[in-house]
Amino acid sequence: SLFARRTDADSVNARHANADTGHLLQLIEGHDGLVMLSTNRRANIDTAFLRRMRFIVEFPMPGVEQRQTLWERLLVPLGVTAKNSEAFAEQLAPPHELSPAQIKGAALSAAYLAAAEDAPIGLDHLAEGVRREFMKEGRLTSAAPPALLGTRRAAHAG
């Protein structure tokens, strides 16, 4: 990570990472213009970077209604009917706390899966897309309702 906390570790990798962090701090100090950083892991940023920031803008995770709207707006352009889009969103939004980027990623994964089968996007494709987003983040997929994790996982396990 570019802006990760420095460590006291004695490994070569840790020394290089600490040197990189120090160099980035120097570059930021000497830069005359605007510097913008973006992360979804604020807790991992070295406090020296945080002290140099004048403004920190946080974007909270969307609530259920916002996630439902995001699902609906992303699915229609992918060829899902408005009626199905609404029905899928009602099933996917409440149990899955996903960021807007994760919802988009799940929807696009579903579109590719459906295209590979030459089929319309269905709830099983979307559930598999959600599962893949959870896997990318290292979240347990067993925590999600089994009905919404899709039957595709079982079909591809063997």
Buried (B, 14 or more C-beta within 10 A) or exposed (E): EEBBBBBEEEEEEEEEBBEBBEEBBEEBEEEEEEEEBEEEEEEEBBEBBEEEEEEEEEEEEBEEEBBBBBBBBBBBEBEBEEEBBBBBBEBBBBEBEBBBEBBBBBBEBBBEBBBEEEEEBBBBBBBBBBBBBBEEEEBEBEEBEEEBBBEBBEEEEE
